[in-house]
Amino acid sequence: MEIVEEHNELIVSEMAEGLVGSEIIKLANEINEKIRAGTHIFNLTIGDFNPEIFPLPAKFEEEIKKAYDDRKTNYPAASGIADLRKAVSKLLLRNGGIEYSPEEVLIAGGGRPLIYAIYQVVLDPGDTVLYPVPSWNNNHYSHLTRVATIQIETVAEDNFMPTAAQIKPHIRDVNMLAVCSPLNPTGTAFSKEGLTSICDLILEENKRRGPNEKPVYLLFDQIYWQLTYGETEHHNPVVLRPEMREYTLFIDGMSKAYAATGVRIGWGFGPKKVINKMKAVLGHIGAWAPKAEQVAAASFLNDPEATNTFSEQFRSRLKKRLDAFYEGFKTLKSMGHPVDAIEPQAAMYLTVRLDLTGMKTVDGKVLASTEDVTKYLLSEAKIALVPFYAFGAERDSSWYRLSVGTASMQDIDSFFESLRGMMAGLTK
């Protein structure tokens, strides 16, 4: 008698069942397959730095090695070692003009655990978070913490930054606003007036709610704040409106400002009660930054000459690449090609537009969607960019993120030669 075994699919939580993968990782897999096959790709997708082009600050690297030589390898304090929290407090005052005590600072293994902890600590299941799109990962954090979302689609005319006018109709329905400035993916930043008006909206709503109702919190991700260019100035909600101190939760760290993405040292700061609750959450997860790296970071950040010298040179090298790509896209636009770009403001990203949907390829195939355009760029021009729909924007958006963290200056002319060649073969 034949026995037939039934293999029922295992049941998991609704959250896990509904969890979707990253569009960026999906694109990265396609790129990596081509690279493994020996194809040269202009890979401008990743929000990371090539250490061969952008190495760690020399002093920081030396201090990491020294910390391991000194066997600083046991558990760190749950909130981060005291020396590092003090160093962060001094850095924020010295370079950012804001005063937070070491007790209001929490160290973690990068910014991601801190963002997750904020979602867990200030939001209950069913609460509502409002965030702009395009933006990075808020949709996934919202799903993980089982909260409702309101997404605001931003526009190029506002440099893809959200406005108080867009937020105001929803403010009574939300428990947290999640914003980032300078913004990933656009490399743009809030104007003083734009951020001030959002702060005023939050303060007005919290006054209406009173002390017995959960306030509207502001998650303010400023991980790129030390990377601004030209006349762009980073604005801080607590500097603009001191009353925002009670409601603002900051995300910051070393990853972007010091080309230290893999070192995994982030910090959050804000109201002490919230920070202590975040510490408890992360303590249970064990999302601490390694102790040796913390010891090294404290020593490095306490050396203003080392940090400022590195920052000045680092910003200059990033800006040189961003400017070169920007000028290249503006030249193509002046030649009549359907492309555009927003002048570099901050971070390591350039916002570019490739309005190629509906055009025909040399073999008569119509590029019917942004996804088609993205794939054609990769297959024909060997160019990899991240479409804004990967950051929550509409699927038909023709805007892309271009990251310069892995770009060599020598490759930029070749990039535009390849892009021009591809577009020359397209017809309407």
C-alpha positions as a Markdown table, in Angstrom:
| # | Residue | x | y | z |
|---|---|---|---|---|
| 1 | Met | 0.0 | 0.0 | 0.0 |
| 2 | Glu | 1.5 | 3.3 | -1.1 |
| 3 | Ile | 1.6 | 6.0 | 1.6 |
| 4 | Val | 1.1 | 9.5 | 0.4 |
| 5 | Glu | 2.7 | 12.2 | 2.5 |
| 6 | Glu | 1.1 | 15.6 | 2.7 |
| 7 | His | 3.5 | 18.5 | 2.9 |
| 8 | Asn | 1.5 | 21.4 | 4.3 |
| 9 | Glu | 3.1 | 24.8 | 4.1 |
| 10 | Leu | 4.1 | 26.0 | 7.5 |
| 11 | Ile | 2.1 | 28.8 | 9.0 |
| 12 | Val | 4.0 | 31.9 | 10.1 |
| 13 | Ser | 2.9 | 35.2 | 11.5 |
| 14 | Glu | 0.9 | 37.6 | 9.4 |
| 15 | Met | 3.8 | 40.1 | 9.7 |
| 16 | Ala | 6.3 | 37.6 | 8.3 |
| 17 | Glu | 3.9 | 36.4 | 5.6 |
| 18 | Gly | 3.4 | 40.0 | 4.4 |
| 19 | Leu | 7.0 | 41.0 | 4.6 |
| 20 | Val | 8.4 | 42.0 | 1.2 |
| 21 | Gly | 11.9 | 42.0 | 0.0 |
| 22 | Ser | 14.0 | 45.0 | -0.9 |
| 23 | Glu | 13.7 | 46.3 | -4.4 |
| 24 | Ile | 17.3 | 47.5 | -4.1 |
| 25 | Ile | 18.5 | 44.0 | -3.2 |
| 26 | Lys | 16.5 | 42.6 | -6.1 |
| 27 | Leu | 18.3 | 44.9 | -8.5 |
| 28 | Ala | 21.6 | 44.2 | -6.8 |
| 29 | Asn | 21.2 | 40.5 | -7.5 |
| 30 | Glu | 20.8 | 41.2 | -11.2 |
| 31 | Ile | 23.9 | 43.4 | -11.2 |
| 32 | Asn | 26.0 | 40.9 | -9.3 |
| 33 | Glu | 25.1 | 38.1 | -11.8 |
| 34 | Lys | 26.4 | 40.3 | -14.6 |
| 35 | Ile | 29.5 | 41.2 | -12.7 |
| 36 | Arg | 30.2 | 37.5 | -11.9 |
| 37 | Ala | 29.9 | 36.8 | -15.6 |
| 38 | Gly | 32.7 | 39.2 | -16.3 |
| 39 | Thr | 30.7 | 42.2 | -17.4 |
| 40 | His | 31.9 | 45.7 | -16.4 |
| 41 | Ile | 29.0 | 47.5 | -14.8 |
| 42 | Phe | 28.8 | 51.2 | -13.8 |
| 43 | Asn | 27.2 | 50.2 | -10.5 |
| 44 | Leu | 25.9 | 53.5 | -9.0 |
| 45 | Thr | 23.2 | 51.8 | -6.9 |
| 46 | Ile | 24.8 | 51.2 | -3.5 |
| 47 | Gly | 24.6 | 53.7 | -0.7 |
| 48 | Asp | 28.1 | 52.5 | 0.4 |
| 49 | Phe | 31.7 | 53.5 | -0.1 |
| 50 | Asn | 34.4 | 51.5 | -2.0 |
| 51 | Pro | 37.1 | 51.4 | 0.7 |
| 52 | Glu | 39.8 | 51.4 | -2.1 |
| 53 | Ile | 38.5 | 54.8 | -3.1 |
| 54 | Phe | 37.2 | 56.1 | 0.2 |
| 55 | Pro | 39.1 | 54.4 | 3.0 |
| 56 | Leu | 38.5 | 55.0 | 6.7 |
| 57 | Pro | 40.1 | 58.1 | 8.3 |
| 58 | Ala | 43.7 | 57.0 | 9.1 |
| 59 | Lys | 43.5 | 57.9 | 12.8 |
| 60 | Phe | 40.3 | 56.0 | 13.2 |
| 61 | Glu | 41.7 | 52.9 | 11.5 |
| 62 | Glu | 44.8 | 53.1 | 13.8 |
| 63 | Glu | 42.6 | 53.4 | 16.9 |
| 64 | Ile | 40.5 | 50.4 | 15.9 |
| 65 | Lys | 43.7 | 48.3 | 15.6 |
| 66 | Lys | 45.0 | 49.6 | 18.9 |
| 67 | Ala | 41.7 | 48.7 | 20.6 |
| 68 | Tyr | 41.9 | 45.1 | 19.4 |
| 69 | Asp | 45.6 | 44.9 | 20.5 |
| 70 | Asp | 44.5 | 46.2 | 23.9 |
| 71 | Arg | 41.8 | 43.4 | 23.9 |
| 72 | Lys | 38.8 | 45.6 | 24.2 |
| 73 | Thr | 36.6 | 42.7 | 23.2 |
| 74 | Asn | 34.2 | 42.2 | 26.0 |
| 75 | Tyr | 30.6 | 43.4 | 26.2 |
| 76 | Pro | 30.1 | 47.2 | 26.0 |
| 77 | Ala | 27.7 | 49.0 | 28.2 |
| 78 | Ala | 24.1 | 48.7 | 27.0 |
| 79 | Ser | 23.8 | 52.3 | 26.1 |
| 80 | Gly | 27.3 | 52.5 | 24.7 |
| 81 | Ile | 30.6 | 53.1 | 26.5 |
| 82 | Ala | 30.7 | 56.4 | 28.5 |
| 83 | Asp | 33.7 | 57.8 | 26.6 |
| 84 | Leu | 31.9 | 57.5 | 23.3 |
| 85 | Arg | 28.7 | 59.0 | 24.5 |
| 86 | Lys | 30.7 | 61.9 | 25.9 |
| 87 | Ala | 32.5 | 62.3 | 22.6 |
| 88 | Val | 29.3 | 62.3 | 20.6 |
| 89 | Ser | 27.8 | 64.9 | 23.0 |
| 90 | Lys | 30.9 | 67.1 | 22.3 |
| 91 | Leu | 30.7 | 66.6 | 18.5 |
| 92 | Leu | 27.0 | 67.6 | 18.4 |
| 93 | Leu | 27.8 | 70.8 | 20.3 |
| 94 | Arg | 31.0 | 71.6 | 18.4 |
| 95 | Asn | 29.8 | 70.9 | 14.8 |
| 96 | Gly | 26.0 | 70.9 | 15.1 |
| 97 | Gly | 25.2 | 73.6 | 17.7 |
| 98 | Ile | 23.0 | 71.4 | 19.8 |
| 99 | Glu | 23.5 | 70.4 | 23.4 |
| 100 | Tyr | 22.6 | 66.9 | 24.5 |
| 101 | Ser | 24.1 | 65.2 | 27.6 |
| 102 | Pro | 25.8 | 61.8 | 27.3 |
| 103 | Glu | 22.8 | 60.4 | 29.2 |
| 104 | Glu | 20.6 | 61.5 | 26.3 |
| 105 | Val | 22.7 | 59.6 | 23.8 |
| 106 | Leu | 22.4 | 55.9 | 22.8 |
| 107 | Ile | 25.0 | 54.0 | 20.9 |
| 108 | Ala | 24.0 | 51.0 | 18.6 |
| 109 | Gly | 25.3 | 48.9 | 15.8 |
| 110 | Gly | 24.5 | 51.5 | 13.1 |
| 111 | Gly | 21.4 | 53.6 | 12.6 |
| 112 | Arg | 19.0 | 50.8 | 11.6 |
| 113 | Pro | 18.5 | 49.3 | 15.1 |
| 114 | Leu | 17.9 | 52.8 | 16.5 |
| 115 | Ile | 15.2 | 53.5 | 13.9 |
| 116 | Tyr | 13.6 | 50.1 | 14.7 |
| 117 | Ala | 13.7 | 50.9 | 18.5 |
| 118 | Ile | 12.0 | 54.3 | 17.9 |
| 119 | Tyr | 9.2 | 52.6 | 16.1 |
| 120 | Gln | 8.8 | 50.1 | 18.9 |
| 121 | Val | 9.0 | 52.6 | 21.7 |
| 122 | Val | 6.8 | 55.4 | 20.6 |
| 123 | Leu | 4.2 | 53.5 | 18.5 |
| 124 | Asp | 1.6 | 50.9 | 19.4 |
| 125 | Pro | 0.2 | 48.5 | 16.9 |
| 126 | Gly | -2.5 | 50.3 | 14.9 |
| 127 | Asp | -0.9 | 53.8 | 15.5 |
| 128 | Thr | -0.1 | 55.8 | 12.4 |
| 129 | Val | 3.3 | 57.0 | 11.0 |
| 130 | Leu | 3.5 | 59.5 | 8.2 |
| 131 | Tyr | 6.5 | 59.7 | 5.9 |
| 132 | Pro | 7.3 | 61.0 | 2.5 |
| 133 | Val | 8.1 | 59.0 | -0.6 |
| 134 | Pro | 10.6 | 58.5 | -1.9 |
| 135 | Ser | 12.3 | 57.7 | 1.4 |
| 136 | Trp | 14.4 | 54.8 | 2.8 |
| 137 | Asn | 12.8 | 51.8 | 4.5 |
| 138 | Asn | 10.0 | 53.5 | 6.4 |
| 139 | Asn | 7.6 | 51.1 | 4.8 |
| 140 | His | 9.5 | 48.1 | 6.1 |
| 141 | Tyr | 9.8 | 49.5 | 9.7 |
| 142 | Ser | 6.1 | 50.2 | 9.6 |
| 143 | His | 5.3 | 46.7 | 8.6 |
| 144 | Leu | 7.6 | 45.2 | 11.2 |
| 145 | Thr | 6.0 | 47.1 | 14.0 |
| 146 | Arg | 2.4 | 46.6 | 12.7 |
| 147 | Val | 1.5 | 50.3 | 12.4 |
| 148 | Ala | -0.6 | 52.1 | 9.8 |
| 149 | Thr | 1.0 | 54.4 | 7.3 |
| 150 | Ile | 0.3 | 57.6 | 5.5 |
| 151 | Gln | 2.6 | 58.2 | 2.6 |
| 152 | Ile | 3.1 | 61.6 | 1.0 |
| 153 | Glu | 4.3 | 61.7 | -2.6 |
| 154 | Thr | 6.8 | 64.5 | -2.9 |
| 155 | Val | 7.7 | 66.3 | -6.1 |
| 156 | Ala | 10.8 | 67.6 | -7.9 |
| 157 | Glu | 9.7 | 71.2 | -7.6 |
| 158 | Asp | 10.1 | 70.8 | -3.8 |
| 159 | Asn | 13.4 | 68.9 | -4.2 |
| 160 | Phe | 11.4 | 65.8 | -3.1 |
| 161 | Met | 11.2 | 67.2 | 0.4 |
| 162 | Pro | 7.8 | 67.0 | 2.2 |
| 163 | Thr | 6.0 | 70.3 | 3.0 |
| 164 | Ala | 3.8 | 71.4 | 5.9 |
| 165 | Ala | 1.0 | 71.9 | 3.4 |
| 166 | Gln | 1.1 | 68.2 | 2.5 |
| 167 | Ile | 1.3 | 67.1 | 6.1 |
| 168 | Lys | -1.4 | 69.4 | 7.6 |
| 169 | Pro | -4.5 | 67.5 | 6.4 |
| 170 | His | -3.2 | 64.4 | 8.2 |
| 171 | Ile | -1.6 | 65.7 | 11.3 |
| 172 | Arg | -4.5 | 64.9 | 13.6 |
| 173 | Asp | -4.4 | 61.2 | 12.5 |
| 174 | Val | -0.7 | 60.6 | 13.1 |
| 175 | Asn | 1.5 | 59.6 | 16.0 |
| 176 | Met | 4.9 | 60.1 | 14.4 |
| 177 | Leu | 6.4 | 61.8 | 11.4 |
| 178 | Ala | 9.5 | 60.1 | 10.0 |
| 179 | Val | 11.7 | 62.4 | 7.9 |
| 180 | Cys | 15.3 | 62.4 | 6.8 |
| 181 | Ser | 17.5 | 65.5 | 5.9 |
| 182 | Pro | 19.7 | 65.4 | 4.0 |
| 183 | Leu | 17.5 | 62.8 | 2.3 |
| 184 | Asn | 18.2 | 59.3 | 1.1 |
| 185 | Pro | 17.6 | 58.8 | -1.9 |
| 186 | Thr | 17.7 | 62.3 | -3.3 |
| 187 | Gly | 20.7 | 64.1 | -1.7 |
| 188 | Thr | 18.4 | 67.1 | -1.1 |
| 189 | Ala | 17.8 | 68.8 | 2.2 |
| 190 | Phe | 15.1 | 70.8 | 4.1 |
| 191 | Ser | 15.2 | 74.6 | 3.7 |
| 192 | Lys | 15.1 | 76.5 | 7.0 |
| 193 | Glu | 11.5 | 77.7 | 6.2 |
| 194 | Gly | 10.3 | 74.2 | 5.2 |
| 195 | Leu | 11.5 | 72.5 | 8.4 |
| 196 | Thr | 10.4 | 75.4 | 10.6 |
| 197 | Ser | 6.8 | 75.2 | 9.2 |
| 198 | Ile | 6.7 | 71.4 | 9.9 |
| 199 | Cys | 7.9 | 71.9 | 13.5 |
| 200 | Asp | 5.3 | 74.6 | 14.0 |
| 201 | Leu | 2.6 | 72.2 | 12.7 |
| 202 | Ile | 3.8 | 69.5 | 15.2 |
| 203 | Leu | 3.9 | 72.0 | 18.1 |
| 204 | Glu | 0.4 | 73.3 | 17.3 |
| 205 | Glu | -1.0 | 69.8 | 17.2 |
| 206 | Asn | 0.7 | 68.7 | 20.4 |
| 207 | Lys | -0.7 | 71.7 | 22.2 |
| 208 | Arg | -4.1 | 70.8 | 21.0 |
| 209 | Arg | -3.7 | 67.2 | 22.3 |
| 210 | Gly | -2.6 | 68.2 | 25.7 |
| 211 | Pro | -0.5 | 66.3 | 28.3 |
| 212 | Asn | -2.8 | 63.3 | 28.6 |
| 213 | Glu | -2.7 | 62.2 | 24.9 |
| 214 | Lys | 0.2 | 60.7 | 23.1 |
| 215 | Pro | 2.0 | 63.5 | 21.2 |
| 216 | Val | 3.1 | 63.5 | 17.6 |
| 217 | Tyr | 6.8 | 62.5 | 17.6 |
| 218 | Leu | 9.3 | 63.5 | 15.0 |
| 219 | Leu | 11.9 | 60.9 | 13.9 |
| 220 | Phe | 14.6 | 63.0 | 12.4 |
| 221 | Asp | 17.2 | 61.0 | 10.5 |
| 222 | Gln | 20.3 | 63.2 | 10.0 |
| 223 | Ile | 22.9 | 60.6 | 9.2 |
| 224 | Tyr | 24.1 | 62.7 | 6.3 |
| 225 | Trp | 24.2 | 66.1 | 8.1 |
| 226 | Gln | 27.9 | 66.5 | 7.8 |
| 227 | Leu | 27.9 | 66.1 | 4.1 |
| 228 | Thr | 26.5 | 69.3 | 2.7 |
| 229 | Tyr | 27.8 | 71.3 | -0.3 |
| 230 | Gly | 27.9 | 74.8 | -1.6 |
| 231 | Glu | 25.2 | 77.0 | 0.0 |
| 232 | Thr | 23.3 | 74.1 | 1.4 |
| 233 | Glu | 22.9 | 74.3 | 5.2 |
| 234 | His | 21.8 | 71.6 | 7.5 |
| 235 | His | 18.9 | 72.7 | 9.7 |
| 236 | Asn | 18.0 | 71.1 | 13.0 |
| 237 | Pro | 14.4 | 71.1 | 14.4 |
| 238 | Val | 15.6 | 71.7 | 18.0 |
| 239 | Val | 17.8 | 74.6 | 16.9 |
| 240 | Leu | 14.9 | 76.1 | 14.9 |
| 241 | Arg | 12.3 | 75.5 | 17.6 |
| 242 | Pro | 13.7 | 74.6 | 21.1 |
| 243 | Glu | 10.2 | 73.4 | 22.1 |
| 244 | Met | 10.7 | 70.5 | 19.7 |
| 245 | Arg | 13.3 | 68.9 | 22.0 |
| 246 | Glu | 10.5 | 67.1 | 23.9 |
| 247 | Tyr | 9.2 | 65.4 | 20.7 |
| 248 | Thr | 12.3 | 64.9 | 18.5 |
| 249 | Leu | 14.2 | 61.6 | 18.2 |
| 250 | Phe | 17.4 | 61.9 | 16.2 |
| 251 | Ile | 19.2 | 59.2 | 14.2 |
| 252 | Asp | 22.9 | 59.8 | 13.5 |
| 253 | Gly | 26.2 | 58.0 | 13.3 |
| 254 | Met | 29.6 | 57.5 | 11.7 |
| 255 | Ser | 28.6 | 55.5 | 8.7 |
| 256 | Lys | 28.3 | 58.2 | 6.1 |
| 257 | Ala | 30.2 | 61.2 | 7.5 |
| 258 | Tyr | 33.4 | 59.1 | 8.0 |
| 259 | Ala | 33.1 | 56.4 | 5.2 |
| 260 | Ala | 32.6 | 53.9 | 8.0 |
| 261 | Thr | 29.5 | 52.0 | 6.8 |
| 262 | Gly | 30.9 | 48.6 | 7.8 |
| 263 | Val | 32.1 | 49.7 | 11.2 |
| 264 | Arg | 28.5 | 49.9 | 12.5 |
| 265 | Ile | 28.5 | 52.7 | 14.9 |
| 266 | Gly | 25.3 | 54.7 | 15.1 |
| 267 | Trp | 23.8 | 56.9 | 17.7 |
| 268 | Gly | 20.4 | 58.2 | 18.6 |
| 269 | Phe | 19.6 | 61.1 | 20.9 |
| 270 | Gly | 16.5 | 62.7 | 22.3 |
| 271 | Pro | 14.3 | 62.8 | 25.4 |
| 272 | Lys | 15.9 | 60.8 | 28.2 |
| 273 | Lys | 12.8 | 58.7 | 28.9 |
| 274 | Val | 12.5 | 57.6 | 25.3 |
| 275 | Ile | 16.2 | 57.0 | 25.0 |
| 276 | Asn | 16.1 | 54.7 | 28.1 |
| 277 | Lys | 13.3 | 52.7 | 26.7 |
| 278 | Met | 15.1 | 52.4 | 23.4 |
| 279 | Lys | 18.1 | 51.1 | 25.4 |
| 280 | Ala | 16.0 | 48.4 | 26.9 |
| 281 | Val | 14.7 | 47.3 | 23.5 |
| 282 | Leu | 18.1 | 47.1 | 22.0 |
| 283 | Gly | 19.5 | 45.5 | 25.1 |
| 284 | His | 17.2 | 42.6 | 24.6 |
| 285 | Ile | 18.1 | 42.4 | 20.9 |
| 286 | Gly | 21.8 | 42.8 | 21.6 |
| 287 | Ala | 22.2 | 45.4 | 18.8 |
| 288 | Trp | 25.4 | 46.9 | 20.3 |
| 289 | Ala | 28.3 | 48.3 | 18.4 |
| 290 | Pro | 31.5 | 46.3 | 19.0 |
| 291 | Lys | 33.4 | 47.6 | 22.0 |
| 292 | Ala | 36.8 | 47.9 | 20.3 |
| 293 | Glu | 35.2 | 50.1 | 17.6 |
| 294 | Gln | 33.5 | 52.2 | 20.2 |
| 295 | Val | 36.8 | 52.8 | 22.0 |
| 296 | Ala | 38.4 | 53.8 | 18.7 |
| 297 | Ala | 35.5 | 56.0 | 17.8 |
| 298 | Ala | 35.7 | 57.9 | 21.1 |
| 299 | Ser | 39.4 | 58.6 | 20.6 |
| 300 | Phe | 38.8 | 59.7 | 16.9 |
| 301 | Leu | 35.8 | 62.0 | 17.6 |
| 302 | Asn | 37.7 | 63.6 | 20.5 |
| 303 | Asp | 40.3 | 64.9 | 18.0 |
| 304 | Pro | 38.7 | 67.9 | 16.2 |
| 305 | Glu | 41.7 | 68.3 | 14.0 |
| 306 | Ala | 41.5 | 64.7 | 12.7 |
| 307 | Thr | 37.8 | 64.8 | 12.2 |
| 308 | Asn | 37.6 | 68.2 | 10.5 |
| 309 | Thr | 40.6 | 67.5 | 8.2 |
| 310 | Phe | 39.1 | 64.2 | 7.1 |
| 311 | Ser | 35.6 | 65.8 | 6.6 |
| 312 | Glu | 36.9 | 68.6 | 4.5 |
| 313 | Gln | 38.8 | 66.4 | 2.2 |
| 314 | Phe | 36.0 | 63.8 | 2.1 |
| 315 | Arg | 33.3 | 66.3 | 1.2 |
| 316 | Ser | 35.5 | 67.8 | -1.5 |
| 317 | Arg | 36.1 | 64.4 | -3.2 |
| 318 | Leu | 32.4 | 63.5 | -3.0 |
| 319 | Lys | 31.3 | 66.9 | -4.4 |
| 320 | Lys | 33.8 | 66.6 | -7.3 |
| 321 | Arg | 32.0 | 63.4 | -8.4 |
| 322 | Leu | 28.5 | 64.7 | -7.8 |
| 323 | Asp | 29.3 | 67.9 | -9.8 |
| 324 | Ala | 30.8 | 65.9 | -12.7 |
| 325 | Phe | 27.7 | 63.7 | -13.0 |
| 326 | Tyr | 25.4 | 66.7 | -12.7 |
| 327 | Glu | 27.2 | 68.6 | -15.4 |
| 328 | Gly | 27.1 | 65.5 | -17.6 |
| 329 | Phe | 23.4 | 65.2 | -17.3 |
| 330 | Lys | 22.8 | 68.9 | -17.9 |
| 331 | Thr | 24.9 | 68.7 | -21.0 |
| 332 | Leu | 22.8 | 65.7 | -22.3 |
| 333 | Lys | 19.7 | 67.7 | -21.5 |
| 334 | Ser | 21.0 | 70.7 | -23.5 |
| 335 | Met | 21.6 | 68.3 | -26.5 |
| 336 | Gly | 17.9 | 67.5 | -26.4 |
| 337 | His | 18.0 | 64.1 | -24.6 |
| 338 | Pro | 15.1 | 63.4 | -22.2 |
| 339 | Val | 17.2 | 63.5 | -19.0 |
| 340 | Asp | 17.5 | 65.9 | -16.1 |
| 341 | Ala | 19.2 | 66.2 | -12.7 |
| 342 | Ile | 18.8 | 68.3 | -9.5 |
| 343 | Glu | 22.0 | 70.2 | -8.5 |
| 344 | Pro | 23.9 | 68.4 | -5.7 |
| 345 | Gln | 23.0 | 69.7 | -2.3 |
| 346 | Ala | 24.1 | 67.0 | 0.2 |
| 347 | Ala | 24.9 | 63.3 | 1.0 |
| 348 | Met | 26.4 | 61.0 | -1.6 |
| 349 | Tyr | 23.5 | 61.0 | -4.0 |
| 350 | Leu | 22.4 | 62.7 | -7.2 |
| 351 | Thr | 18.8 | 62.8 | -8.3 |
| 352 | Val | 18.6 | 62.2 | -12.0 |
| 353 | Arg | 15.8 | 61.7 | -14.5 |
| 354 | Leu | 15.6 | 59.4 | -17.5 |
| 355 | Asp | 12.3 | 60.0 | -19.2 |
| 356 | Leu | 12.6 | 57.1 | -21.6 |
| 357 | Thr | 9.3 | 55.3 | -21.1 |
| 358 | Gly | 7.4 | 54.7 | -24.3 |
| 359 | Met | 10.6 | 54.8 | -26.5 |
| 360 | Lys | 11.5 | 52.0 | -28.9 |
| 361 | Thr | 14.8 | 50.1 | -28.8 |
| 362 | Val | 16.8 | 49.2 | -32.0 |
| 363 | Asp | 15.0 | 45.9 | -32.2 |
| 364 | Gly | 11.6 | 47.6 | -32.0 |
| 365 | Lys | 10.8 | 46.7 | -28.4 |
| 366 | Val | 8.9 | 49.4 | -26.5 |
| 367 | Leu | 10.2 | 50.4 | -23.1 |
| 368 | Ala | 6.7 | 50.3 | -21.6 |
| 369 | Ser | 7.6 | 50.9 | -17.9 |
| 370 | Thr | 10.2 | 52.4 | -15.6 |
| 371 | Glu | 11.2 | 48.8 | -14.8 |
| 372 | Asp | 11.8 | 48.2 | -18.6 |
| 373 | Val | 14.0 | 51.3 | -18.7 |
| 374 | Thr | 16.0 | 50.2 | -15.7 |
| 375 | Lys | 16.6 | 46.8 | -17.1 |
| 376 | Tyr | 17.6 | 48.2 | -20.5 |
| 377 | Leu | 20.0 | 50.6 | -18.9 |
| 378 | Leu | 21.7 | 47.7 | -17.3 |
| 379 | Ser | 21.7 | 45.4 | -20.2 |
| 380 | Glu | 22.6 | 47.8 | -23.0 |
| 381 | Ala | 24.5 | 50.7 | -21.3 |
| 382 | Lys | 25.9 | 48.6 | -18.4 |
| 383 | Ile | 24.6 | 51.3 | -16.1 |
| 384 | Ala | 22.9 | 50.5 | -12.8 |
| 385 | Leu | 20.8 | 53.1 | -11.0 |
| 386 | Val | 18.1 | 52.7 | -8.4 |
| 387 | Pro | 14.6 | 53.9 | -9.5 |
| 388 | Phe | 12.6 | 56.0 | -7.1 |
| 389 | Tyr | 9.9 | 53.3 | -7.0 |
| 390 | Ala | 12.4 | 51.3 | -4.9 |
| 391 | Phe | 11.9 | 54.0 | -2.3 |
| 392 | Gly | 8.1 | 53.9 | -2.3 |
| 393 | Ala | 7.4 | 56.4 | -5.2 |
| 394 | Glu | 4.9 | 55.6 | -7.9 |
| 395 | Arg | 6.0 | 52.8 | -10.2 |
| 396 | Asp | 5.9 | 55.1 | -13.2 |
| 397 | Ser | 8.3 | 57.7 | -11.7 |
| 398 | Ser | 11.2 | 58.4 | -14.1 |
| 399 | Trp | 13.5 | 59.6 | -11.4 |
| 400 | Tyr | 16.5 | 57.7 | -10.1 |
| 401 | Arg | 19.1 | 57.7 | -7.3 |
| 402 | Leu | 22.7 | 57.8 | -8.5 |
| 403 | Ser | 25.3 | 57.1 | -5.7 |
| 404 | Val | 28.9 | 58.1 | -6.1 |
| 405 | Gly | 30.3 | 56.1 | -3.2 |
| 406 | Thr | 31.9 | 53.6 | -5.6 |
| 407 | Ala | 32.6 | 55.9 | -8.5 |
| 408 | Ser | 36.1 | 56.7 | -9.7 |
| 409 | Met | 36.6 | 60.0 | -11.6 |
| 410 | Gln | 38.1 | 58.0 | -14.5 |
| 411 | Asp | 34.8 | 56.1 | -15.1 |
| 412 | Ile | 32.6 | 59.2 | -15.4 |
| 413 | Asp | 33.5 | 60.0 | -19.1 |
| 414 | Ser | 33.0 | 56.3 | -20.0 |
| 415 | Phe | 29.6 | 56.4 | -18.1 |
| 416 | Phe | 28.3 | 59.2 | -20.3 |
| 417 | Glu | 29.7 | 57.7 | -23.5 |
| 418 | Ser | 27.8 | 54.5 | -22.7 |
| 419 | Leu | 24.6 | 56.4 | -21.8 |
| 420 | Arg | 24.8 | 58.5 | -25.0 |
| 421 | Gly | 25.3 | 55.4 | -27.1 |
| 422 | Met | 22.3 | 53.7 | -25.6 |
| 423 | Met | 20.0 | 56.7 | -26.1 |
| 424 | Ala | 21.2 | 57.2 | -29.7 |
| 425 | Gly | 19.5 | 53.9 | -30.5 |
| 426 | Leu | 16.1 | 54.8 | -29.1 |
| 427 | Thr | 13.3 | 56.3 | -31.1 |
| 428 | Lys | 9.9 | 57.6 | -30.3 |
